[in-house]
């Protein structure tokens, strides 16, 4: 038996005419992944990679991505969306095995008039560690009623660890319309001049997605991404996993990529949205990462600014989306002009 330990209701930070609207680089997987990230369910550094049951309601991205994202084996249990889907998922998670379980659902609507973009994530743990099953209300059509999930979250605050709507709403600048997504039906039409083979893309993927490095026990050097070998002394043994900051990282350099200067995999993005900004951010001493900026106009981020990072879509290649972390202006950052 398991009890509900924690829950997250995640909504996009951008608003268009009062409605929460997903960005062009957000989809069901990135929305769900952000909700799950805030549950802090990544396997702790050095801890056994305990398997986790993942119960998904409707589409939440590619199945192969979840073990990379969670850093542990995943037993996937897809459930069809619809009335009482959440109740069925809760029942299955509660009566399952001894290890942890996640219930995840996400929605990204193509209708700008709707206000139900977002994701729900519920973490279940050993019986007696959280909220009793009898106290869990049935939320019908869960993703069509994110407001109901918000109310549920408010009701159980104090009895379970709860985070809701942690991204503050920001009005969209410019014309009052939602960003245009890259045509997902033509993923194979994008130039592959800067071709990255899928095996190379998958190499160190979990480390790059989760910002997890390795610290060498012999010389104390931190390597990122994790490669199973110290970048300074070359040792393969004595390496321990090290979680690097994903929030509030400092920008040390920035540039704007104008039309024609982008790698070819970003051709479709530039054609749809124009130039974009790229920053070099310091996540730890001697560890710097290159991040494309999202949710801000090109040039809006300056050296010395602090940015958060989120998993987002990067570009389509080999018939699927490639994902990676991007820089997002922190809460309170002035909206893009």
Rosetta blueprint (number, residue, H / E / L):
1 X L
2 X E
3 X E
4 X E
5 X E
6 X E
7 X E
8 X E
9 X E
10 X E
11 X L
12 X L
13 X L
14 X E
15 X E
16 X E
17 X L
18 X L
19 X E
20 X E
21 X L
22 X L
23 X L
24 X L
25 X L
26 X L
27 X L
28 X H
29 X H
30 X H
31 X H
32 X H
33 X H
34 X H
35 X H
36 X H
37 X H
38 X L
39 X L
40 X L
41 X L
42 X L
43 X L
44 X L
45 X L
46 X L
47 X L
48 X L
49 X L
50 X L
51 X L
52 X E
53 X E
54 X E
55 X E
56 X E
57 X E
58 X L
59 X L
60 X L
61 X L
62 X L
63 X H
64 X H
65 X H
66 X H
67 X H
68 X H
69 X H
70 X H
71 X L
72 X L
73 X L
74 X E
75 X E
76 X E
77 X E
78 X E
79 X E
80 X L
81 X L
82 X L
83 X L
84 X L
85 X H
86 X H
87 X H
88 X H
89 X H
90 X H
91 X H
92 X H
93 X H
94 X H
95 X L
96 X L
97 X L
98 X L
99 X L
100 X L
101 X E
102 X E
103 X E
104 X E
105 X E
106 X E
107 X E
108 X L
109 X L
110 X L
111 X L
112 X L
113 X L
114 X L
115 X L
116 X L
117 X L
118 X E
119 X E
120 X E
121 X E
122 X E
123 X E
124 X E
125 X E
126 X E
127 X L
128 X L
129 X L
130 X L
131 X E
132 X L
133 X H
134 X H
135 X H
136 X L
137 X L
138 X L
139 X L
140 X L
141 X L
142 X H
143 X H
144 X H
145 X L
146 X H
147 X H
148 X H
149 X H
150 X H
151 X H
152 X H
153 X H
154 X H
155 X H
156 X H
157 X E
158 X L
159 X L
160 X E
161 X E
162 X E
163 X E
164 X E
165 X L
166 X L
167 X L
168 X L
169 X L
170 X E
171 X E
172 X L
173 X L
174 X L
175 X L
176 X L
177 X L
178 X L
179 X L
180 X L
181 X L
182 X L
183 X L
184 X H
185 X H
186 X H
187 X H
188 X H
189 X H
190 X L
191 X L
192 X L
193 X L
194 X L
195 X L
196 X L
197 X L
198 X H
199 X H
200 X H
201 X H
202 X H
203 X L
204 X L
205 X H
206 X H
207 X H
208 X H
209 X H
210 X H
211 X L
212 X E
213 X E
214 X E
215 X E
216 X E
217 X L
218 X L
219 X L
220 X L
221 X L
222 X E
223 X E
224 X L
225 X L
226 X L
227 X L
228 X L
229 X L
230 X L
231 X L
232 X L
233 X L
234 X L
235 X L
236 X L
237 X L
238 X L
239 X E
240 X E
241 X E
242 X E
243 X E
244 X L
245 X L
246 X L
247 X L
248 X L
249 X E
250 X E
251 X E
252 X E
253 X E
254 X E
255 X E
256 X E
257 X E
258 X L
259 X L
260 X L
261 X L
262 X L
263 X L
264 X H
265 X H
266 X H
267 X H
268 X H
269 X H
270 X H
271 X H
272 X H
273 X H
274 X L
275 X L
276 X E
277 X E
278 X E
279 X E
280 X E
281 X E
282 X E
283 X E
284 X E
285 X L
286 X L
287 X E
288 X E
289 X E
290 X E
291 X E
292 X E
293 X E
294 X E
295 X L
296 X L
297 X L
298 X L
299 X L
300 X L
301 X L
302 X L
303 X L
304 X L
305 X L
306 X E
307 X E
308 X E
309 X E
310 X E
311 X E
312 X E
313 X E
314 X E
315 X E
316 X E
317 X E
318 X L
319 X L
320 X E
321 X E
322 X E
323 X E
324 X E
325 X E
326 X E
327 X E
328 X E
329 X E
330 X L
331 X L
332 X L
333 X L
334 X L
335 X L
336 X L
337 X L
